[in-house]
């Protein structure tokens, strides 16, 4: 049985590119366009000088070309430059990749062919993909999970010589979600707002520049639920009802379901009272995240947690109109919170 090749990471690709190590073929595909754009833009802007680009760089869109035409472009030799660059954007519009199979089996070393396939992935069983993987790079750009977003935010700001506390990172993650292009836009806006003498992103900075209340947000709402703070939870729900952009039933349901689903798993941990052991069992990057689950296990029983998960599924169905002729989202949220906290 052939040995499975390790997954190629975004950081590894960018490291090679910045060191001038180029592959003859890049297949960049997946649901997260941010990484695809970063890699293809870097190749487009840095491999060739502006003068070299005029004769040696071609950028086309999948809807405007066919596979045979792409192969012909890739087969051309560079003129007075080390490389020829061919970038195919929106390659998901191409009807077929079979005509590229032969080229991928023996690509020109002087050509850098970049295939950008968004909102999905090319079937890895195609001979073209397997040949490209042998000759170059096949990268699948996946959407970040919700729990990965705070780490992504911290790492990005750290590279920009800025820091952020856990609450502020969660406020941004909960408000913006996994749209990394929008996330980067908001983070860059925050960086511009920071004075040189204080490069810290705080809840107040987020509130002022992004428009998320530091007191009434999904992070604080989750804390109120975890700690069974009935008054605060209802305060936040009232605020959300008056400010739909701050939070809604549709954004909070997945948020709550994720927590209680993990809480259910935590009850089965071999040593659920030990933060280190619990972090490993829940696949958390640090013990900091276990404090919420330790508090949750103190305030909710396993049986109640299971009932809450069933109630979340029921409310989700009702929010989509199933067995619910006229109850609005605000009343459904009040019903759910009452059930969780009592």
C-alpha positions in Angstrom: 0.0 0.0 0.0 1.5 3.4 -1.0 2.5 5.7 1.8 0.1 8.5 2.4 1.7 11.9 1.7 1.4 14.5 4.5 -1.0 17.4 4.0 0.6 20.5 2.6 0.1 23.6 4.8 -0.3 27.2 3.8 2.7 28.3 5.9 4.9 25.7 4.3 3.9 26.8 0.8 4.5 30.5 1.7 7.9 29.7 3.2 9.0 28.0 0.0 7.7 30.8 -2.2 9.5 33.4 -0.1 12.7 31.4 -0.3 12.4 31.3 -4.1 11.6 27.5 -4.3 8.8 27.2 -6.9 6.9 24.1 -8.0 5.9 23.7 -11.6 2.2 23.1 -10.7 0.0 24.4 -7.9 -3.5 23.2 -7.5 -5.2 25.5 -4.9 -8.7 24.3 -4.0 -11.2 24.4 -1.3 -14.0 26.3 0.5 -11.8 29.0 2.1 -10.8 31.5 -0.6 -8.5 33.5 1.6 -5.6 31.1 1.5 -6.0 30.5 -2.2 -5.9 34.2 -2.9 -2.9 34.8 -0.7 -0.8 32.1 -2.4 -1.8 33.0 -6.0 -1.4 36.7 -5.4 2.1 36.2 -4.0 3.1 34.2 -7.1 1.5 36.8 -9.4 3.3 39.7 -7.7 6.7 38.3 -6.7 8.0 35.6 -9.1 8.6 38.0 -12.0 9.6 41.6 -12.1 7.0 44.1 -13.6 9.0 44.1 -16.9 9.2 40.3 -17.1 5.5 40.0 -16.4 4.5 41.8 -19.6 5.8 38.8 -21.7 5.9 35.9 -19.3 2.8 36.1 -17.1 -0.8 35.2 -18.1 -3.8 35.4 -15.9 -7.0 33.9 -17.2 -10.4 32.8 -15.8 -11.8 29.3 -16.1 -15.0 30.5 -17.9 -12.9 32.0 -20.7 -10.5 29.1 -21.5 -10.4 25.4 -21.8 -8.0 22.8 -20.5 -6.2 22.4 -23.9 -5.6 26.2 -24.1 -4.2 26.2 -20.6 -1.8 23.3 -21.5 -0.7 25.3 -24.6 0.1 28.4 -22.4 2.0 26.3 -19.9 4.1 24.7 -22.7 5.5 28.0 -23.8 9.0 28.9 -22.8 9.8 32.2 -21.0 11.3 35.2 -22.8 14.3 36.8 -21.1 13.1 35.5 -17.7 13.6 32.5 -15.5 10.0 31.5 -15.4 6.7 31.7 -17.2 3.7 32.1 -14.9 0.2 30.9 -15.9 -2.6 31.6 -13.3 -6.1 30.2 -13.8 -8.6 31.9 -11.6 -12.1 30.6 -10.9 -11.0 27.2 -12.3 -14.2 25.6 -11.0 -15.8 27.0 -14.2 -13.6 24.7 -16.4 -15.6 21.8 -17.8 -12.8 19.2 -17.8 -9.2 18.7 -16.6 -8.4 15.6 -18.7 -6.5 17.6 -21.3 -4.1 18.8 -18.5 -3.3 15.3 -17.4 -0.6 14.7 -20.0 1.0 18.1 -19.2 0.9 17.4 -15.4 2.8 14.1 -15.9 5.8 16.0 -17.5 5.5 19.7 -16.8 8.0 22.3 -17.9 10.4 23.2 -15.1 10.4 26.8 -16.3 6.6 27.2 -16.0 4.6 27.8 -12.8 1.0 26.8 -13.5 -1.4 27.9 -10.8 -5.0 26.4 -10.7 -7.3 28.3 -8.4 -10.4 26.2 -7.7 -12.8 27.8 -5.2 -16.0 26.7 -3.4 -15.1 23.0 -3.6 -12.4 20.6 -4.5 -11.3 18.8 -7.6 -11.8 15.0 -7.3 -8.5 13.7 -6.1 -9.0 10.5 -7.9 -8.5 12.3 -11.2 -5.2 11.4 -12.8 -4.5 15.1 -13.3 -4.6 15.7 -9.6 -2.4 12.7 -8.7 0.1 13.7 -11.4 0.1 17.3 -10.2 0.7 16.1 -6.6 3.7 14.1 -7.8 5.2 17.0 -9.8 4.2 20.0 -7.6 1.8 21.1 -4.9 -1.9 20.2 -4.2 -3.3 22.3 -1.4 -6.8 22.1 0.0 -7.9 25.3 1.7 -10.5 24.4 4.4 -12.7 26.7 6.4 -11.5 27.2 9.9 -13.6 25.7 12.7 -15.2 28.2 15.1 -12.8 27.1 17.9 -9.8 27.8 15.7 -10.7 31.4 15.0 -9.4 33.0 18.3 -6.0 31.3 17.7 -5.9 32.5 14.1 -6.7 36.1 15.3 -3.9 35.9 18.0 -1.4 34.6 15.6 -2.1 37.2 12.9 -1.9 40.1 15.3 1.3 38.7 16.9 3.0 38.7 13.4 2.0 42.4 13.3 3.6 43.1 16.7 0.2 43.4 18.4 -1.6 41.4 21.1 -5.1 40.6 22.0 -6.8 39.1 25.1 -9.0 36.0 25.1 -12.2 37.9 25.5 -11.5 40.3 22.6 -10.5 37.4 20.3 -13.7 35.6 21.1 -15.8 38.8 20.6 -14.3 39.1 17.1 -14.6 35.4 16.3 -18.2 35.3 17.4 -19.2 38.5 15.6 -17.4 38.0 12.3 -17.4 34.2 12.0 -15.2 32.1 9.6 -15.2 34.6 6.7 -11.4 35.2 6.8 -11.4 37.9 4.1 -13.8 40.0 6.3 -11.9 39.0 9.4 -8.6 40.3 7.9 -10.3 43.5 6.9 -11.5 44.1 10.5 -8.1 43.1 12.0 -6.2 45.5 9.7 -8.7 48.2 10.7 -7.9 47.5 14.4 -4.2 47.6 13.8 -4.5 51.0 12.2 -6.4 52.3 15.2 -3.7 51.2 17.7 -1.2 53.8 18.9 2.4 52.9 18.5 3.0 53.0 22.3 0.2 50.5 23.1 -0.3 47.7 20.6 -3.0 45.8 22.6 -6.4 45.0 21.3 -8.9 45.1 24.2 -12.7 44.7 24.4 -13.0 48.5 24.4 -10.9 48.7 21.2 -13.1 46.1 19.6 -16.3 47.8 20.7 -15.2 51.2 19.4 -13.8 50.0 16.0 -15.9 46.9 15.1 -19.2 47.8 16.8 -19.4 44.8 19.2 -20.6 45.7 22.7 -18.0 44.6 25.3 -20.8 43.8 27.7 -23.5 42.4 25.5 -22.0 39.9 23.0 -21.9 36.2 22.3 -18.9 35.7 24.6 -20.6 37.3 27.6 -23.8 35.4 26.8 -22.0 32.1 26.8 -20.4 32.9 30.1 -23.8 33.7 31.6 -25.1 30.4 30.3 -22.1 28.4 31.6 -22.3 30.1 35.0 -26.1 30.0 35.2 -26.3 33.8 35.6 -30.1 34.2 34.8 -30.2 37.9 35.2 -27.2 38.6 32.9 -28.4 36.1 30.3 -31.8 37.7 30.0 -30.2 41.2 29.9 -28.1 40.1 26.9 -31.1 38.5 25.2 -33.1 41.7 25.6 -30.2 43.7 24.1 -30.0 41.2 21.2 -33.7 41.6 20.5 -33.3 45.4 20.3 -30.0 45.1 18.3 -30.4 42.2 15.8 -26.9 42.9 14.3 -25.3 42.2 17.7 -26.7 38.7 18.0 -29.7 36.6 16.9 -31.2 33.2 17.4 -29.7 32.0 14.2 -26.1 32.9 15.2 -26.4 31.8 18.8 -27.9 28.3 18.2 -24.7 26.8 16.6 -22.7 28.6 19.3 -24.7 27.0 22.1 -24.9 23.6 20.4 -21.2 23.4 20.0 -20.6 24.2 23.7 -23.1 21.7 25.1 -22.1 19.0 22.6 -18.5 19.3 23.8 -19.7 19.4 27.4 -21.5 16.1 26.8 -18.2 14.7 25.6 -16.4 16.1 28.7 -18.5 14.1 31.0 -17.0 10.9 29.5 -13.4 12.1 29.9 -11.3 9.5 31.9 -10.1 12.2 34.2 -12.6 15.1 33.8 -11.5 17.0 36.8 -7.9 17.4 35.6 -7.5 20.4 33.2 -4.5 18.9 31.3 -6.2 15.6 30.8 -9.5 17.2 29.8 -7.8 19.5 27.3 -6.2 16.5 25.6 -9.6 14.6 25.6 -11.4 17.6 24.0 -8.5 18.3 21.6 -8.1 21.8 23.0 -4.8 23.6 22.3 -4.4 24.7 26.0 -5.9 24.2 29.4 -7.3 27.7 29.3 -10.3 26.5 27.4 -11.1 23.8 29.9 -12.3 26.3 32.5 -15.6 26.7 30.7 -16.2 22.9 30.6 -15.2 22.5 34.2 -17.7 25.2 35.2 -20.3 23.6 32.9 -19.9 20.2 34.6 -20.4 21.8 38.0 -23.6 23.6 36.9 -25.2 21.0 34.6 -25.6 17.3 34.9 -25.0 14.9 32.1 -28.8 14.3 31.9 -29.6 18.0 31.8 -26.9 18.5 29.1 -28.5 15.8 26.9 -32.0 17.4 27.4 -30.5 20.8 26.4 -29.1 19.3 23.2 -32.5 17.9 22.4 -34.1 21.3 23.1 -31.6 23.1 20.9 -32.5 20.7 18.0 -36.2 21.4 18.7 -35.7 25.2 18.7 -33.6 25.0 15.5 -36.4 23.1 13.8 -39.0 25.7 15.0 -36.8 28.6 13.8 -37.1 27.0 10.3 -40.9 26.9 10.5 -41.3 23.2 11.5 -44.3 22.8 13.9 -44.2 26.5 14.5 -47.0 28.6 12.9 -46.3 32.0 14.5 -43.7 32.1 17.3 -41.0 34.6 16.4 -37.2 34.2 16.9 -37.1 36.4 20.0 -39.7 34.3 21.8 -38.0 31.1 20.8 -34.8 32.3 22.3 -36.5 33.2 25.5 -38.1 29.8 25.6 -34.7 28.2 25.0 -32.9 30.2 27.7 -35.6 29.5 30.3 -35.3 25.8 29.6 -31.4 25.8 29.9 -31.3 27.9 33.0 -34.1 26.2 35.0 
